[in-house]
Amino acid sequence: MSSTEQQSLTNKLYGYLAEDEDARVCKDIPDAACNDQPQAFLAHLWALTLTKLGDSLVSARLVLPWMLTALGAPSFFISALVPLRESLALLPQLIIAQQLRQTPVRKWFWVAGSLGQAAALVGMLVAVLTTRGELLGWIIIMLLTLFSIARGVCSVAIKDVQGKTISKTKRGRLTGLAASIAGLLSLLTALVIIWVPQVGSDNQASEWLFAALLGAAALLWLCAALIYAVVPEVPGATEGGGNALVEALKSLRLLWQDRQFGQFVITRALLVASAFAIPYLVVMIQVAGADQTGDDLQLTSLGGLMLASGLAGLLAGRFWGRWSDRASHQVMAVAALLATAMMAIAVAVMALAPAWLAQPWVGGGLIFAAAVAHHGARVGRKTYLVDMATQDNRAQFTAVSNTVIGVVLLLGMLLGVVDSLLGIEAVMLTLIGLGLLAAVRAWRLPNVQQD
């Protein structure tokens, strides 16, 4: 196929996926990047799809805890997974952003971060095949630290590169499409896992299943790095460099100097309620199932949970993405309300008829709807941030926002204290209150898509 034919095919595929008949209609990106937008869109789409699928295969909320439990690691390591995974991907980003700022072409930061994540997963694979118990726990924690830092590099880089290569009004659609495609692939993966015999009851079967998941995820990140390397990025501004730590601390002033940005960060901090909702809903369903049957529900098996999450991503991703391109603040508000409603229903059912939570359709429906809400919150706030920022401050906005949220996520460990002292109902009521505040504040944010 000639280069002209390849370009024509790329433009047609871009026009279909982005719903853009004229690939040269550009908004808020450099003129030099306009003609290359179809190639940039598709490269971003495939790279994001692969990494989102990889996230579902090695989820710190689901797969890694299940793996450590099955292979005999103490509960201490399991309780540390989510805070480390989320906060360490966010907290170093202020410093990373300053290094990024000094480099005209930034896609190589994303490529390096993706390769780093693949290497960490290969290390986990080797650990699963060779160690058990406490030693396995320590190795997984150390490699998860490296994985999360590498992910933080990718998080800062992709928003900056996307802002230079993908037109405004197309970014939310891009994120939503990637979530939908990855959701479909996760769905198929979950169906395979469900049919694996005696997962968790046979150590050898579990060992090879987890090794396969880790190996497949590492391969996905490697392929994503190769794809992202071909993104046609034009050089960006490098002003504002300096000592990384000093400049990082100065960047925090944006929280009160830029009122709109500060309001967004507060809203995003409240939106973490949708992220914490899912694991606590799972706990409530597991408790109800054990009370009714003396054992865990099939719904709470590894494959069942991945099935619900994948289905939510498949059905909700593109819907949230298209809406975000029109009014991402509304997406955040509605997603927060949906998550809050699911938590309120779960608390009411647990208080009035706990046996209902043991029913697969009730528990499954709650988890599915909560996952849909979480997808909406993620797509909405990512699109809002990218569209609110400019080429000059996008990397700084991303890093400051992510650093603040990293601290908030670490504080989320206090929910475990609330749970132990007052019970899971108190945790859910706290999250419900945060979710309602998030909905109100999100709705009041300006519509950056119409600026």
Stockholm file with secondary structure:
# STOCKHOLM 1.0

chainA/1-451         MSSTEQQSLTNKLYGYLAEDEDARVCKDIPDAACNDQPQAFLAHLWALTLTKLGDSLVSARLVLPWMLTALGAPSFFISALVPLRESLALLPQLIIAQQLRQTPVRKWFWVAGSLGQAAALVGMLVAVLTTRGELLGWIIIMLLTLFSIARGVCSVAIKDVQGKTISKTKRGRLTGLAASIAGLLSLLTALVIIWVPQVGSDNQASEWLFAALLGAAALLWLCAALIYAVVPEVPGATEGGGNALVEALKSLRLLWQDRQFGQFVITRALLVASAFAIPYLVVMIQVAGADQTGDDLQLTSLGGLMLASGLAGLLAGRFWGRWSDRASHQVMAVAALLATAMMAIAVAVMALAPAWLAQPWVGGGLIFAAAVAHHGARVGRKTYLVDMATQDNRAQFTAVSNTVIGVVLLLGMLLGVVDSLLGIEAVMLTLIGLGLLAAVRAWRLPNVQQD
#=GR chainA/1-451 SS CCHHHHHHHHHHHHHHHHTCSCTTCCCSSCGGGSTTHHHHHHHHHHHHHHHHHHHHHTCTTTHHHHHHHHTTCCHHHHHHHHHHHHHTTTTTHHHHHHHHHTCSCCHHHHHHHHHHHHHHHHHHHHHHHHCCHHHHHHHHHHHHHHHHHHHHHHHHHHHHHHHHHSCTTSHHHHHHHHHHHHHHHHHHHHHHHHTSTTTTTSHHHHHHHHHHHHHHHHHHHHHHHHHHTTCCCCCCCCTTCCCHHHHHHHHTTHHHHSHHHHHHHHHHHHTHHHHHHHHHHHHHHHHHHHHHHSSCCGGGSHHHHHHHHHHHHHHHHHHHHHHHHHHHHHHHHHHHHHHHHHHHHHHHHHHHCGGGGGSHHHHHHHHHHHHHHHHHHHHHHHHHHHHHSCTTTHHHHHHHHHHHHHHHHHHTTHHHHHHHHHCHHHHHHHHHHHHHHHHHHHHHSCCGGGC
#=GC SS_cons         CCHHHHHHHHHHHHHHHHTCSCTTCCCSSCGGGSTTHHHHHHHHHHHHHHHHHHHHHTCTTTHHHHHHHHTTCCHHHHHHHHHHHHHTTTTTHHHHHHHHHTCSCCHHHHHHHHHHHHHHHHHHHHHHHHCCHHHHHHHHHHHHHHHHHHHHHHHHHHHHHHHHHSCTTSHHHHHHHHHHHHHHHHHHHHHHHHTSTTTTTSHHHHHHHHHHHHHHHHHHHHHHHHHHTTCCCCCCCCTTCCCHHHHHHHHTTHHHHSHHHHHHHHHHHHTHHHHHHHHHHHHHHHHHHHHHHSSCCGGGSHHHHHHHHHHHHHHHHHHHHHHHHHHHHHHHHHHHHHHHHHHHHHHHHHHHCGGGGGSHHHHHHHHHHHHHHHHHHHHHHHHHHHHHSCTTTHHHHHHHHHHHHHHHHHHTTHHHHHHHHHCHHHHHHHHHHHHHHHHHHHHHSCCGGGC
//
